[in-house]
Amino acid sequence: MPCLMTSVKSGWMNWSENRIQAVLYDIQRMFERVDIAGNLRVVSADPDDGKFVECAVAAGANVIVSGDHHLLDLGKHGDISILSAAEFLDHFQASSAEA
């Protein structure tokens, strides 16, 4: 099961299909594809959400950015933080300011 999940419909943000495909291509070049079994069950409220955690573990990630409240309620899995987009941006901006 591939971990980079993309599902964008034509017309999103008034972008053409070609623009969407170009952006997805650029995004995919920045990420590592990992395969998972899909068996990790760490989100009791929504067991299917475990696949996102499993992807992060397989990729050696240190953060998951999500809007899913089940994942956000989990907050952390091992050394992997689970943050909302706003929390991630706050953390990123704070880290950039310190550098």
Backbone hydrogen bonds, N-H to C=O, Kabsch-Sander energy under -0.5 kcal/mol:
donor,donor_aa,acceptor,acceptor_aa,energy
3,C,34,V,-0.9
5,M,3,C,-1.1
6,T,4,L,-0.6
11,G,15,W,-1.7
12,W,9,K,-1.9
14,N,11,G,-2.3
15,W,12,W,-2.1
20,I,16,S,-2.3
21,Q,17,E,-2.5
22,A,18,N,-2.2
23,V,19,R,-2.4
24,L,20,I,-2.7
25,Y,21,Q,-2.3
26,D,22,A,-2.2
27,I,23,V,-2.5
28,Q,24,L,-2.7
29,R,25,Y,-1.5
30,M,26,D,-0.7
30,M,27,I,-1.3
31,F,27,I,-0.5
31,F,28,Q,-0.7
36,I,1,M,-1.1
42,V,40,L,-0.6
44,S,42,V,-0.8
46,D,43,V,-1.1
49,D,46,D,-2.6
50,G,47,P,-1.6
51,K,48,D,-1.3
52,F,49,D,-1.3
53,V,49,D,-1.0
54,E,50,G,-2.9
55,C,51,K,-2.1
56,A,52,F,-1.9
57,V,53,V,-2.6
58,A,54,E,-2.6
59,A,55,C,-2.2
60,G,56,A,-0.8
60,G,57,V,-0.9
61,A,56,A,-2.6
64,I,81,S,-2.5
66,S,64,I,-0.6
66,S,83,L,-2.6
72,L,68,D,-2.6
73,D,69,H,-2.3
74,L,70,H,-1.3
75,G,71,L,-1.7
76,K,74,L,-1.6
77,H,80,I,-2.4
80,I,77,H,-2.5
81,S,62,N,-2.1
81,S,79,D,-0.6
82,I,75,G,-2.5
83,L,64,I,-2.9
83,L,81,S,-0.6
88,F,84,S,-2.6
89,L,85,A,-2.6
90,D,86,A,-2.4
91,H,87,E,-2.6
92,F,88,F,-3.1
93,Q,89,L,-2.9
94,A,90,D,-2.4
95,S,91,H,-2.4
96,S,92,F,-2.2
97,A,93,Q,-2.0
98,E,94,A,-1.4
99,A,95,S,-1.0
